[in-house]
Amino acid sequence: MTSVEKQKSFIEGELTQLILANNDEFRNCSLVESKATTSPQLDGFMAIIFKLNMIVQCQETLEKRTHEMIVKLMKGSEDFRTTSKSFTQFGNEVYIYGKVIPTFGAFLDKRNTAIEWRNWCPKVYYYYYGKVPSLSNIPESVLVLKNISPLGFRNPTSRLELDADHLFFMLKTIGEYHALSYAMRVADEAQLKKLVSGIVPLVYEDKGNVENLYDVNYKVGLHRLFDFLDRRPELNVGRMKEELEVLRRKYSKCPTKLLDLLRHDDYPYSVIEHGDYNRNNVLFRYDDKGSKPLDMRMIDFQEVRYGSPAFDLSFFLYMNTSASIREQSWEDLLRYYHTSLFKCLTDILKCDENDERLKVYRFENFLQHFSRFAIYGVLVTIHFLPWMDCCEEECDELSKHFELNMKSQEFWNIATTAGGDASNEKILSAVKHASKMGYLTFLLND
């Protein structure tokens, strides 16, 4: 039996029974049918995704109902899961869905707020991290969510840059989510600390000489950037050149050292992040014309950390805005995020924006904090933008060699060329903007 066949058998048998037993809506219901299907189009870089259709019958009315779900499991061998840090990532993701968001929700429900926290994510039917003997003898992650695609939710059609409607939707949602960390810090810091203690630190640099996915991907990204600039030296001038030379000299061989410098707690600004806040990890529901977003859900919390909100914001904005939007509307976007966050804070704490407890979080202070950590989004963009910008054939090659052997020459070759110089120019546009905004001075001051 192949691993996929074993996973399918587990889902249709053992997992189906666990779903029935752990959800009140299935009380007094009997199972009629359980069918799991998968396809390469559903899978992520480190996850295998199944669609699960369950038909149940109410024992009292004999009515049959179909429930459509998504089942997310870990991909790969033990070596792949170790190198890709899947054990930590998937364990943390289960913790966010199973513990953090429900705790945030209970905190909100007690305060009679207008925040619709149940609309942050799809409904969770089951979550588990640990040994599943019927699957393997190593830790497994099992996450079952409502399949909301039949309700019209989908990824944006644009693979990279989003328009203002999409950007504002995403800024409002992440602003609400971040606000819960701040509100809980003000009203019940002990509860926030308890939540944070359950997140396993997702470090970038491993001890010893072991290369993990962060070492590989960020080395590839920096090599690609510097190779492009060496071929086009006229593009690398002024203060940006000085900043990038520090980046090359100090961190091109060990970029994870820089990433871990950014990861430290900057009290009181640190929040429980999403960690991978990008257009491919949100689902939108659209109007009848299919263009204007009406609703949104966040998914995929694998990269969750406790740290600067700038991790989520800078990554999202540099990956999903065009050069023209950055040039014309950057502060407007940051201010919209902050306004959404502050509106939630005052709603939760039943105070106005001049409350002394919120002084540290006001816009000017937030901008200073953001400026210190915004280089993070630039670093992610340097290595990840080509994955989102290249053609589907190149993306398939990237995914294939990443899973087979991310340290191979084949992966290096496709990762340094996917998207070509068109992607390199988009990367450089983000770097130029960051330098102009002063976000790269972190390198000179470090």
C-alpha positions as CSV (number, residue, x, y, z in Angstrom):
1,M,0.0,0.0,0.0
2,T,1.4,3.4,-1.0
3,S,1.6,6.3,1.4
4,V,-1.3,8.0,-0.3
5,E,-3.4,4.9,-0.2
6,K,-2.6,4.5,3.5
7,Q,-3.6,8.1,4.1
8,K,-6.8,7.7,2.1
9,S,-7.7,4.6,4.1
10,F,-7.0,6.4,7.4
11,I,-9.2,9.4,6.3
12,E,-12.2,7.3,5.2
13,G,-12.0,5.0,8.3
14,E,-10.4,6.2,11.5
15,L,-10.5,9.9,10.8
16,T,-14.1,9.9,9.7
17,Q,-15.1,8.3,13.0
18,L,-13.1,10.9,15.0
19,I,-14.9,13.7,13.1
20,L,-18.3,12.2,13.9
21,A,-17.4,11.7,17.6
22,N,-16.0,15.2,18.1
23,N,-18.7,17.5,16.6
24,D,-22.1,18.1,18.1
25,E,-23.7,18.6,14.7
26,F,-23.2,14.9,14.0
27,R,-24.9,13.7,17.2
28,N,-27.7,11.3,16.5
29,C,-26.3,10.8,12.9
30,S,-25.1,7.7,11.3
31,L,-22.5,7.5,8.5
32,V,-23.7,6.7,5.0
33,E,-20.6,7.3,3.0
34,S,-17.1,8.7,3.4
35,K,-14.9,9.4,0.3
36,A,-11.5,11.0,0.2
37,T,-9.8,12.2,-3.0
38,T,-6.7,14.2,-3.8
39,S,-4.9,15.7,-6.8
40,P,-1.5,17.4,-7.3
41,Q,-3.4,20.7,-7.9
42,L,-4.6,20.7,-4.2
43,D,-1.2,20.0,-2.6
44,G,1.1,22.6,-1.0
45,F,4.9,22.6,-0.8
46,M,4.9,20.5,2.4
47,A,1.4,19.2,2.7
48,I,-0.8,16.8,1.0
49,I,-4.5,17.9,0.7
50,F,-7.5,15.6,0.5
51,K,-11.1,16.5,-0.2
52,L,-13.4,14.5,2.1
53,N,-17.1,14.2,1.3
54,M,-19.1,12.7,4.1
55,I,-22.8,11.7,3.8
56,V,-24.6,11.3,7.2
57,Q,-28.2,10.5,8.0
58,C,-30.2,11.8,10.9
59,Q,-31.5,8.9,12.9
60,E,-34.7,10.8,13.9
61,T,-35.7,12.4,10.6
62,L,-33.8,10.0,8.2
63,E,-32.6,13.1,6.3
64,K,-29.3,12.7,4.5
65,R,-26.8,15.6,4.5
66,T,-23.5,15.9,2.6
67,H,-20.5,17.6,4.4
68,E,-17.5,18.7,2.3
69,M,-14.2,19.0,4.1
70,I,-10.5,19.5,3.5
71,V,-8.0,17.2,5.2
72,K,-4.4,18.4,5.5
73,L,-1.6,16.0,6.2
74,M,2.2,16.3,6.2
75,K,4.1,15.3,3.1
76,G,7.4,13.4,2.8
77,S,9.8,11.2,4.6
78,E,11.1,11.7,8.1
79,D,14.3,13.3,6.7
80,F,12.3,15.7,4.5
81,R,10.1,16.6,7.5
82,T,13.1,17.3,9.6
83,T,15.0,19.4,7.1
84,S,11.9,21.3,6.2
85,K,11.0,21.8,9.8
86,S,7.6,20.3,9.1
87,F,7.3,18.8,12.6
88,T,7.5,22.2,14.2
89,Q,5.5,24.0,11.5
90,F,2.5,21.6,11.4
91,G,2.5,21.2,15.2
92,N,2.2,24.9,15.6
93,E,-0.5,25.2,13.0
94,V,-2.6,22.6,14.8
95,Y,-2.1,24.7,18.0
96,I,-3.3,27.9,16.3
97,Y,-6.5,26.3,15.0
98,G,-7.2,24.2,18.0
99,K,-6.1,26.5,20.9
100,V,-5.2,30.1,20.0
101,I,-8.1,31.1,17.8
102,P,-10.7,29.5,20.1
103,T,-9.1,31.3,23.1
104,F,-9.1,34.6,21.2
105,G,-12.8,33.9,20.4
106,A,-13.8,33.2,24.0
107,F,-11.9,36.4,25.0
108,L,-13.9,38.4,22.5
109,D,-17.3,36.8,23.3
110,K,-17.0,37.9,26.9
111,R,-16.5,41.5,25.8
112,N,-19.5,41.8,23.5
113,T,-17.5,43.2,20.5
114,A,-18.4,43.6,16.9
115,I,-15.4,41.5,15.7
116,E,-16.6,38.5,13.7
117,W,-13.7,36.2,14.7
118,R,-15.4,33.1,13.4
119,N,-15.0,34.5,9.9
120,W,-11.2,34.6,10.2
121,C,-10.8,31.0,9.1
122,P,-12.8,28.1,7.8
123,K,-14.6,26.0,10.5
124,V,-12.4,23.4,12.1
125,Y,-13.8,19.8,12.4
126,Y,-10.8,18.1,13.8
127,Y,-7.1,18.7,14.7
128,Y,-4.4,16.6,16.1
129,Y,-0.6,16.5,16.3
130,G,1.2,13.3,17.5
131,K,1.6,9.7,16.7
132,V,-0.9,8.1,14.4
133,P,0.0,4.4,14.3
134,S,-2.1,3.6,11.3
135,L,-0.1,6.2,9.3
136,S,3.5,5.9,10.5
137,N,5.7,5.6,13.6
138,I,6.7,9.3,13.5
139,P,4.6,12.4,14.5
140,E,1.8,13.3,12.2
141,S,-0.4,16.4,11.8
142,V,-4.1,16.0,11.0
143,L,-6.2,19.1,10.3
144,V,-9.8,18.9,9.0
145,L,-11.4,22.2,7.8
146,K,-14.7,22.9,6.2
147,N,-14.3,23.0,2.4
148,I,-15.5,26.5,1.6
149,S,-14.8,26.4,-2.1
150,P,-18.5,25.3,-2.8
151,L,-19.5,28.6,-1.1
152,G,-17.5,30.5,-3.6
153,F,-14.2,31.0,-1.8
154,R,-11.1,30.8,-3.8
155,N,-7.6,32.3,-4.2
156,P,-7.3,35.6,-6.1
157,T,-6.7,35.1,-9.8
158,S,-3.6,37.3,-9.7
159,R,-0.6,35.2,-8.8
160,L,1.3,38.1,-7.3
161,E,0.0,41.7,-7.2
162,L,-3.4,42.5,-5.7
163,D,-5.6,45.5,-6.3
164,A,-6.7,47.9,-3.5
165,D,-9.9,46.0,-2.7
166,H,-8.0,42.8,-2.0
167,L,-5.2,44.6,-0.1
168,F,-7.6,46.5,2.2
169,F,-9.5,43.3,3.0
170,M,-6.3,41.5,3.9
171,L,-5.1,44.5,6.0
172,K,-8.3,44.7,7.9
173,T,-8.3,41.0,8.7
174,I,-4.7,40.8,9.9
175,G,-5.2,44.0,11.8
176,E,-8.0,42.4,13.8
177,Y,-6.0,39.2,14.4
178,H,-3.0,41.2,15.6
179,A,-5.2,43.4,17.8
180,L,-6.1,40.3,20.0
181,S,-2.5,39.9,21.1
182,Y,-2.4,43.6,22.2
183,A,-5.8,43.6,23.8
184,M,-5.0,40.5,25.7
185,R,-1.7,42.0,26.8
186,V,-3.5,45.0,28.2
187,A,-6.4,43.1,29.8
188,D,-5.0,39.7,30.7
189,E,-1.2,39.4,30.0
190,A,-1.0,36.1,31.9
191,Q,-3.4,34.5,29.4
192,L,-1.4,35.8,26.5
193,K,1.9,34.5,27.9
194,K,0.2,31.1,28.4
195,L,-0.9,31.0,24.8
196,V,2.6,32.1,23.6
197,S,4.2,29.4,25.7
198,G,2.4,26.7,23.6
199,I,4.1,27.9,20.3
200,V,7.2,25.9,19.6
201,P,9.9,28.4,18.6
202,L,10.5,28.1,14.8
203,V,14.1,29.1,14.6
204,Y,15.9,29.8,11.3
205,E,19.4,28.7,12.1
206,D,20.1,25.2,13.3
207,K,23.1,24.3,15.4
208,G,26.0,22.6,13.7
209,N,26.4,22.4,9.9
210,V,23.0,21.1,9.1
211,E,21.3,23.0,6.3
212,N,17.5,23.4,6.6
213,L,15.0,24.9,4.2
214,Y,15.7,28.4,5.4
215,D,19.5,28.1,4.7
216,V,18.8,26.7,1.2
217,N,16.1,29.1,0.1
218,Y,17.6,32.3,1.4
219,K,21.1,31.5,0.1
220,V,19.5,30.8,-3.3
221,G,17.6,34.2,-3.1
222,L,20.6,36.2,-2.2
223,H,22.8,34.5,-4.8
224,R,20.2,35.3,-7.4
225,L,19.9,39.0,-6.4
226,F,23.7,39.6,-6.3
227,D,24.2,37.7,-9.6
228,F,21.6,40.0,-11.2
229,L,23.2,43.1,-9.8
230,D,26.7,42.0,-10.8
231,R,25.4,41.7,-14.4
232,R,23.6,45.1,-14.1
233,P,25.9,47.2,-11.9
234,E,24.3,50.4,-13.1
235,L,21.2,49.4,-11.1
236,N,23.1,49.1,-7.8
237,V,24.1,52.6,-6.7
238,G,24.0,55.0,-3.8
239,R,23.0,54.1,-0.3
240,M,21.3,50.9,-1.5
241,K,24.7,49.6,-2.8
242,E,26.3,50.3,0.6
243,E,23.5,48.4,2.4
244,L,23.6,45.5,0.0
245,E,27.3,45.1,0.2
246,V,26.9,44.7,4.0
247,L,24.2,42.1,3.3
248,R,26.5,40.3,0.9
249,R,29.6,40.4,3.1
250,K,28.0,39.5,6.4
251,Y,25.0,37.3,5.5
252,S,25.1,35.8,2.0
253,K,26.6,32.5,3.4
254,C,24.5,32.5,6.6
255,P,21.3,34.4,6.0
256,T,19.6,32.6,8.8
257,K,21.8,34.5,11.3
258,L,20.1,37.7,10.1
259,L,16.7,36.2,10.2
260,D,17.2,35.1,13.8
261,L,18.3,38.6,14.7
262,L,14.9,39.8,13.6
263,R,13.0,37.0,15.4
264,H,13.6,38.3,18.9
265,D,10.8,39.6,21.1
266,D,10.3,43.4,20.8
267,Y,8.1,44.0,23.8
268,P,5.4,45.2,23.8
269,Y,4.9,45.0,20.0
270,S,5.2,41.3,19.5
271,V,2.1,39.4,18.5
272,I,1.1,35.9,17.7
273,E,1.6,36.2,13.9
274,H,0.0,34.4,11.0
275,G,3.6,33.8,9.7
276,D,2.9,33.2,6.0
277,Y,0.4,36.0,5.2
278,N,0.3,36.0,1.4
279,R,-2.3,35.9,-1.3
280,N,-1.9,32.2,-1.7
281,N,-2.9,31.6,2.0
282,V,-6.2,33.5,1.9
283,L,-9.5,32.7,0.2
284,F,-11.9,35.3,-1.1
285,R,-15.6,35.2,-1.9
286,Y,-16.6,37.5,-4.7
287,D,-19.5,39.4,-6.1
288,D,-21.6,38.2,-9.0
289,K,-19.1,39.6,-11.5
290,G,-16.3,37.6,-9.8
291,S,-14.0,40.6,-9.3
292,K,-14.9,42.5,-6.1
293,P,-14.1,40.6,-2.9
294,L,-17.0,40.4,-0.4
295,D,-15.5,38.1,2.3
296,M,-12.2,36.5,3.2
297,R,-10.7,33.6,5.2
298,M,-7.2,33.0,6.4
299,I,-5.6,29.5,6.0
300,D,-2.1,27.9,6.5
301,F,-0.6,29.0,9.8
302,Q,2.5,26.8,9.5
303,E,5.0,29.6,9.8
304,V,3.4,31.0,13.0
305,R,5.8,32.7,15.4
306,Y,5.5,35.1,18.3
307,G,7.3,38.3,17.1
308,S,6.9,41.5,15.2
309,P,3.7,42.2,13.3
310,A,6.0,43.6,10.7
311,F,6.7,40.0,9.7
312,D,3.2,39.5,8.5
313,L,2.8,43.1,7.1
314,S,6.1,43.5,5.3
315,F,6.0,40.1,3.7
316,F,2.4,40.6,2.6
317,L,2.9,44.1,1.2
318,Y,6.2,43.5,-0.6
319,M,4.9,40.3,-2.2
320,N,1.4,41.5,-3.1
321,T,1.8,45.2,-4.2
322,S,3.0,46.6,-7.5
323,A,5.8,49.2,-7.6
324,S,3.3,51.9,-8.4
325,I,1.1,51.1,-5.4
326,R,4.1,51.1,-3.1
327,E,5.2,54.4,-4.5
328,Q,1.8,56.1,-4.3
329,S,0.0,54.4,-1.4
330,W,2.5,52.8,1.0
331,E,1.7,54.9,4.1
332,D,-2.0,54.8,3.3
333,L,-1.9,51.0,3.4
334,L,0.0,51.0,6.7
335,R,-2.4,53.5,8.2
336,Y,-5.4,51.4,7.1
337,Y,-3.9,48.4,8.9
338,H,-3.3,50.5,12.0
339,T,-6.8,52.0,11.9
340,S,-8.3,48.6,11.7
341,L,-6.1,47.4,14.6
342,F,-6.9,50.4,16.8
343,K,-10.7,50.2,16.1
344,C,-10.6,46.6,17.4
345,L,-8.5,47.6,20.4
346,T,-10.9,50.3,21.5
347,D,-13.9,48.0,20.8
348,I,-12.4,45.2,22.9
349,L,-11.2,47.4,25.8
350,K,-14.2,49.7,25.7
351,C,-12.1,52.8,25.6
352,D,-11.2,55.6,23.1
353,E,-8.0,55.9,21.1
354,N,-6.5,58.4,23.6
355,D,-6.5,55.8,26.4
356,E,-3.1,55.9,28.0
357,R,-2.8,52.1,27.8
358,L,-2.7,52.4,24.0
359,K,-0.2,55.1,23.8
360,V,2.7,52.8,22.8
361,Y,0.6,51.4,19.9
362,R,-0.2,54.7,18.3
363,F,0.6,55.2,14.6
364,E,3.9,57.1,15.0
365,N,5.3,54.5,17.5
366,F,4.0,51.7,15.3
367,L,5.8,53.1,12.2
368,Q,9.1,53.3,14.2
369,H,8.7,49.6,15.1
370,F,7.7,48.6,11.6
371,S,10.8,50.4,10.2
372,R,13.1,48.3,12.3
373,F,11.7,45.0,11.2
374,A,10.4,45.6,7.7
375,I,13.6,44.2,6.2
376,Y,12.1,40.8,6.9
377,G,9.5,41.1,4.1
378,V,12.2,42.1,1.7
379,L,14.3,39.0,2.5
380,V,11.3,36.7,2.0
381,T,10.5,38.5,-1.3
382,I,14.0,38.0,-2.5
383,H,13.8,34.2,-2.4
384,F,10.0,33.6,-2.7
385,L,8.8,36.0,-5.3
386,P,10.0,33.9,-8.3
387,W,8.0,30.9,-6.9
388,M,4.8,33.0,-7.3
389,D,5.9,34.9,-10.4
390,C,7.2,32.1,-12.7
391,C,5.2,30.0,-15.1
392,E,3.3,26.9,-13.9
393,E,5.9,24.5,-15.5
394,E,8.7,26.2,-13.5
395,C,6.7,26.2,-10.3
396,D,6.0,22.5,-10.7
397,E,9.8,21.9,-11.2
398,L,10.5,23.9,-8.1
399,S,8.0,22.0,-6.0
400,K,9.2,18.6,-7.3
401,H,12.9,19.2,-6.6
402,F,12.2,20.9,-3.3
403,E,10.4,17.7,-2.1
404,L,12.9,15.3,-3.7
405,N,16.1,17.1,-2.5
406,M,16.1,20.8,-1.7
407,K,19.9,20.6,-1.5
408,S,20.4,19.2,-5.0
409,Q,22.0,21.0,-7.9
410,E,18.7,20.5,-9.8
411,F,16.8,22.6,-7.2
412,W,19.5,25.3,-7.2
413,N,19.4,25.6,-10.9
414,I,15.6,26.0,-11.2
415,A,15.4,28.2,-8.1
416,T,18.0,30.7,-9.5
417,T,16.5,30.9,-12.9
418,A,12.7,30.6,-12.5
419,G,10.9,33.7,-13.7
420,G,14.1,35.0,-15.3
421,D,15.2,38.6,-15.2
422,A,11.5,39.7,-15.2
423,S,11.3,38.3,-11.6
424,N,14.7,39.8,-10.7
425,E,13.5,43.2,-11.7
426,K,10.5,42.9,-9.4
427,I,12.7,41.8,-6.6
428,L,15.0,44.8,-7.1
429,S,12.0,47.1,-7.1
430,A,11.1,45.9,-3.6
431,V,14.7,46.2,-2.5
432,K,14.9,49.8,-3.9
433,H,11.7,50.8,-2.1
434,A,12.9,49.3,1.2
435,S,16.2,51.2,0.9
436,K,14.3,54.5,0.1
437,M,12.1,54.0,3.2
438,G,15.1,53.4,5.4
439,Y,14.3,49.7,6.1
440,L,17.7,48.5,5.1
441,T,19.6,50.7,7.5
442,F,19.2,47.8,9.9
443,L,22.1,46.3,8.1
444,L,24.4,49.3,8.7
445,N,23.4,49.5,12.4
446,D,23.6,45.8,13.2
